Amino acid sequence: MESSITQVQKTFSKPHIITSVIEHQSVLEPIKTLGEQGYKITYLTVNKEGLINLDEFKKSIRPETVLVSIIYVSNEIGSVQPIKKIAKIIKEFRNSRNSPYPYFHIDAAQAVNYFDINVNNLGVDLMTISSHKIYGPKGVAALYVRNGTQIEPMIYGGGQEFGLRSTTEAVPLIVGLSKALELCQKLKIKNQKYLNELRTYFINKLRLLIPEIRINGPENKKDCASHIISATFDEVENEQLLLYLDKYGIRASAGSACSSRDIEPSHVLTALGLSKKEARSTIRFSLGCQTTKKDLDYVLKILPKVVKKIEGLYPKDLKNHYYGGIN
């Protein structure tokens, strides 16, 4: 029996993949590898709010397009892509050619707690989720594969997981993921409402206390996840800011936790149009079900003082030297 990759290569001389410039590295790196193997790749741009252009997407689909992979909710800025509209465009293209391609994959790791992940409602063929993002155990994730969607195993051996991932299953982790999914689906509406209120409160207070602050991502609530806040502090280097905040027990991040060793500015932030300097003045706050208004008030008390202190450490004429001369 031919593998799915062999079938694709026989059907298409130059298979084509569509993704976006703000995907997680776990998607961008495999796609980059396929590009090095001869696949043609289209990287959709995003606007300043981190949203793709549907007209650009529609024009990007080709007869040889085999896969579309789009992140549902950005892990860095919280932008929510119009997954149902993308799926509709793909379905119309398939019908026009009487073809199963392209398959549609979404990275839903940041969406599970707060957004619809019913695969039939969304119209997706493949969906990935991660346990630790929904308060489940670390080290386990899940891939939904729609019936009839052909994928290639990455691990061969005993034929576990319907022959798609051979290895002894970590049953306790799987049970933990299952229970976490069950609980977060029950509490989804309640949690989203709660975090929307916290997010609005926090951002409004921040803008009063630090008027020059800029919030990255969509302004419209329906296009933005309530649990992710990306903020740019002019003339304040993010690594130094994070060190000071950590001293006070406040945990934030300078980008994706999975890219913490990367010294380059976030590819997501530069895709929005931020300069390298602005990207290096940006940090991300993540809210969760256990976050309280009292927690935010503590951050609001400490953060302005820390920002002011850092701004006073370096004369303006030394700012560019501190940033390494980047713009």
C-alpha positions as MATLAB code, in Angstrom:
seq = 'MESSITQVQKTFSKPHIITSVIEHQSVLEPIKTLGEQGYKITYLTVNKEGLINLDEFKKSIRPETVLVSIIYVSNEIGSVQPIKKIAKIIKEFRNSRNSPYPYFHIDAAQAVNYFDINVNNLGVDLMTISSHKIYGPKGVAALYVRNGTQIEPMIYGGGQEFGLRSTTEAVPLIVGLSKALELCQKLKIKNQKYLNELRTYFINKLRLLIPEIRINGPENKKDCASHIISATFDEVENEQLLLYLDKYGIRASAGSACSSRDIEPSHVLTALGLSKKEARSTIRFSLGCQTTKKDLDYVLKILPKVVKKIEGLYPKDLKNHYYGGIN';
ca = [
       0.000    0.000    0.000;
       1.375    3.381   -1.021;
       2.058    5.974    1.658;
       0.098    9.221    1.622;
       3.283   11.138    0.772;
       3.959    8.874   -2.218;
       0.376    9.352   -3.402;
       0.713   13.142   -3.182;
       4.034   13.112   -5.027;
       2.562   10.938   -7.782;
      -0.529   13.140   -8.124;
       1.259   16.517   -7.973;
       4.632   17.201   -9.539;
       5.085   20.242   -7.292;
       2.833   19.920   -4.216;
       1.834   23.253   -2.690;
       1.175   24.225    0.950;
      -0.464   27.382    2.316;
       0.219   28.666    5.814;
       0.595   32.048    7.525;
       3.610   34.044    8.637;
       2.488   33.984   12.292;
       2.273   30.230   12.813;
       3.882   28.528   15.793;
       7.366   27.173   15.123;
       6.005   23.625   15.478;
       4.174   24.266   12.197;
       6.627   26.578   10.451;
       9.651   24.313   10.858;
       8.101   21.120    9.367;
       6.719   23.175    6.487;
      10.137   24.739    5.952;
      11.605   21.215    5.781;
       9.018   20.212    3.164;
       9.962   23.331    1.207;
      13.565   22.143    1.185;
      12.298   18.821   -0.215;
      10.640   20.499   -3.185;
       7.209   21.524   -1.918;
       6.075   25.011   -2.905;
       5.064   27.145    0.083;
       2.852   30.229    0.280;
       3.086   32.267    3.487;
      -0.003   34.436    3.928;
       0.665   37.881    5.342;
      -1.385   39.397    8.171;
      -2.617   42.906    8.862;
      -1.543   44.979   11.871;
      -4.079   43.075   13.990;
      -2.637   39.692   13.040;
      -5.485   38.562   10.753;
      -5.065   37.004    7.319;
      -6.776   38.449    4.248;
      -9.386   36.018    2.897;
      -9.076   37.401   -0.642;
      -5.329   36.791   -0.556;
      -5.985   33.283    0.720;
      -8.539   32.533   -1.997;
      -6.118   33.687   -4.698;
      -3.347   31.535   -3.209;
      -5.115   28.182   -3.675;
      -3.825   26.280   -6.698;
      -4.794   22.983   -8.331;
      -1.670   21.465   -6.733;
      -2.400   22.772   -3.204;
      -2.411   19.741   -0.883;
      -2.513   21.354    2.559;
      -3.656   24.530    4.288;
      -2.406   24.960    7.876;
      -3.600   27.976    9.856;
      -3.302   28.759   13.555;
      -6.746   29.173   15.166;
      -5.632   31.527   17.974;
      -2.205   33.161   17.984;
      -0.203   32.165   21.040;
       1.548   35.554   21.104;
      -1.075   38.194   20.286;
      -4.376   36.310   20.618;
      -5.713   37.030   17.124;
      -8.507   34.614   16.123;
      -8.549   33.567   12.481;
     -11.888   33.110   10.627;
     -11.609   29.324   10.477;
     -15.177   28.669    9.255;
     -14.771   31.123    6.365;
     -11.447   29.577    5.394;
     -13.036   26.110    5.467;
     -15.881   27.313    3.244;
     -13.435   28.610    0.630;
     -11.558   25.301    0.708;
     -14.772   23.293    0.381;
     -15.885   25.328   -2.637;
     -12.490   24.811   -4.275;
     -12.627   21.061   -3.678;
     -16.127   20.814   -5.087;
     -15.134   22.749   -8.186;
     -12.388   20.212   -8.901;
     -14.011   17.095   -7.421;
     -10.875   16.605   -5.323;
     -10.205   15.814   -1.645;
      -7.392   18.393   -1.656;
      -6.371   20.591   -0.048;
      -6.644   19.167    3.452;
      -7.282   21.783    6.126;
      -5.305   21.658    9.390;
      -5.622   24.053   12.326;
      -3.395   24.523   15.362;
      -6.035   24.845   18.091;
      -3.728   24.678   21.119;
      -4.739   28.142   22.346;
      -8.414   27.816   21.359;
      -9.659   24.824   23.323;
     -10.498   26.618   26.560;
     -12.493   29.455   25.039;
     -13.620   28.753   21.462;
     -15.663   26.263   19.472;
     -13.541   23.221   18.586;
     -16.336   21.114   17.077;
     -14.592   19.898   13.939;
     -17.855   19.631   12.001;
     -18.821   23.186   12.863;
     -15.373   24.410   11.872;
     -15.078   22.269    8.736;
     -11.509   21.087    9.347;
      -9.802   17.823    8.398;
      -7.000   17.930   10.947;
      -6.772   19.645   14.328;
      -4.043   19.615   16.966;
      -4.517   20.387   20.652;
      -2.124   20.326   23.603;
      -2.946   19.093   27.092;
      -0.931   21.537   29.184;
      -2.752   24.501   27.634;
      -5.999   23.329   29.244;
      -4.642   22.461   32.711;
      -4.017   18.839   31.757;
      -0.738   16.917   32.232;
       2.353   17.928   30.283;
       3.735   15.627   27.632;
       0.536   14.652   25.829;
      -1.378   16.130   22.913;
      -4.012   15.025   20.407;
      -4.450   15.123   16.648;
      -7.931   14.868   15.185;
      -7.984   13.210   11.749;
     -11.204   13.227    9.759;
     -12.213    9.901    8.199;
     -10.738    9.591    4.723;
      -7.860   11.994    5.403;
      -4.624   10.212    4.501;
      -1.606   11.001    6.680;
       1.841    9.449    6.962;
       2.987    7.907   10.288;
       6.115    9.459   11.770;
       6.821    6.519   14.078;
       6.631    2.889   12.931;
       6.577   -0.247   15.035;
       3.750   -1.962   16.860;
       0.917   -0.273   15.003;
      -0.625    1.553   17.962;
      -2.955    4.532   17.441;
      -4.494    2.903   14.342;
      -1.024    2.531   12.845;
      -0.395    6.286   12.935;
       1.912    6.532   15.960;
       3.538    3.331   17.105;
       4.634    3.412   20.732;
       3.278    2.307   24.095;
       0.525    4.761   25.007;
       0.939    6.872   28.144;
      -2.480    5.937   29.511;
      -2.403    8.204   32.628;
      -1.539   11.206   30.460;
      -4.271   10.358   27.950;
      -6.839   10.032   30.744;
      -5.673   13.375   32.140;
      -6.081   15.054   28.750;
      -9.544   13.529   28.364;
     -10.652   14.818   31.768;
      -9.187   18.271   31.113;
     -11.129   18.439   27.835;
     -14.324   17.414   29.582;
     -13.945   20.074   32.278;
     -12.944   22.934   29.993;
     -15.889   22.306   27.661;
     -18.293   22.516   30.612;
     -16.770   25.785   31.845;
     -15.983   27.372   28.457;
     -18.676   30.079   28.358;
     -18.185   30.980   32.031;
     -14.405   31.182   31.680;
     -14.543   33.288   28.527;
     -16.921   35.809   30.118;
     -14.757   36.015   33.233;
     -11.520   36.549   31.317;
     -13.099   39.096   28.985;
     -13.934   41.197   32.023;
     -10.420   40.821   33.458;
      -8.768   41.649   30.128;
     -10.850   44.814   29.658;
     -10.147   45.934   33.216;
      -6.405   45.304   32.930;
      -5.944   47.026   29.557;
      -7.998   50.081   30.533;
      -5.995   50.519   33.738;
      -2.688   50.013   31.920;
      -3.536   52.732   29.412;
      -4.316   55.146   32.235;
      -1.145   54.358   34.153;
       1.197   54.097   31.137;
      -0.391   56.200   28.339;
       2.361   55.384   25.814;
       1.674   51.642   26.005;
       0.458   49.873   22.848;
      -1.653   46.729   22.858;
      -0.967   44.401   19.923;
      -3.664   42.357   18.231;
      -7.290   42.911   17.262;
      -9.314   45.664   18.906;
     -12.572   43.846   18.176;
     -13.266   41.337   20.969;
     -14.673   38.719   18.592;
     -11.320   38.604   16.771;
      -9.196   38.357   19.899;
      -8.687   35.770   22.630;
      -9.340   37.111   26.111;
      -6.471   35.262   27.797;
      -3.558   36.762   25.846;
      -2.378   40.376   26.130;
       0.604   41.597   24.119;
       1.893   45.014   25.184;
       4.678   47.211   23.804;
       6.507   49.599   26.148;
       8.485   52.178   24.164;
      12.163   52.480   25.092;
      11.981   49.581   27.581;
      13.909   46.423   26.682;
      11.696   43.421   27.356;
      14.309   41.080   28.872;
      15.212   43.652   31.489;
      11.536   44.322   32.189;
      10.880   40.617   32.669;
      13.797   40.297   35.094;
      12.431   43.106   37.241;
       8.897   41.692   37.155;
      10.203   38.260   38.091;
      11.827   39.818   41.151;
       8.310   40.759   42.298;
       6.848   37.348   41.519;
       5.175   38.466   38.284;
       5.508   36.006   35.410;
       5.250   37.253   31.837;
       7.088   36.401   28.617;
       8.867   38.082   25.714;
       7.204   35.885   23.075;
       6.509   32.219   22.626;
       7.752   30.112   25.544;
       8.829   27.536   22.949;
      11.274   30.085   21.464;
      12.779   31.295   24.734;
      16.347   30.611   23.516;
      15.860   32.563   20.295;
      17.660   35.919   20.409;
      15.854   37.196   17.325;
      12.729   39.363   17.763;
       9.409   37.552   17.543;
       8.464   36.727   13.947;
       4.822   37.271   14.922;
       5.389   40.836   16.097;
       7.518   41.831   13.117;
       4.819   40.376   10.837;
       2.400   42.926   12.343;
       4.706   45.712   11.237;
       6.581   46.285   14.491;
      10.237   47.185   14.135;
      12.850   44.938   15.727;
      13.278   47.525   18.460;
       9.532   47.614   19.136;
       9.367   43.824   19.171;
      12.134   43.799   21.778;
      10.071   46.214   23.865;
       7.069   43.880   23.913;
       5.952   41.388   26.544;
       2.992   39.037   26.795;
       0.701   38.586   29.770;
      -1.320   35.380   29.948;
      -4.526   35.246   31.973;
      -6.075   32.014   33.215;
      -9.014   30.645   35.116;
      -7.150   31.132   38.397;
      -6.224   34.755   37.666;
      -8.031   37.229   39.930;
      -8.640   40.969   39.884;
      -6.402   41.139   42.947;
      -3.574   39.586   40.909;
      -4.003   42.205   38.205;
      -4.103   45.033   40.734;
      -0.752   43.828   42.057;
       0.721   43.895   38.541;
      -0.768   47.351   37.962;
       0.893   48.555   41.146;
       4.346   47.190   40.303;
       4.555   47.505   36.502;
       4.478   51.329   36.147;
       7.182   51.672   38.814;
       9.392   49.127   37.077;
       8.915   50.751   33.665;
       9.780   54.173   35.086;
      12.854   52.778   36.813;
      14.157   51.155   33.621;
      13.504   54.326   31.609;
      15.618   56.268   34.129;
      18.563   53.896   33.918;
      19.684   54.970   30.456;
      19.912   58.469   28.978;
      18.050   58.786   25.699;
      21.260   59.096   23.706;
      22.332   55.661   24.989;
      19.077   53.880   24.142;
      20.183   52.770   20.670;
      23.481   51.526   22.079;
      21.620   49.436   24.644;
      19.375   47.974   21.928;
      22.411   47.099   19.819;
      21.676   49.837   17.319;
      18.591   48.088   15.946;
      15.566   49.900   14.562;
];
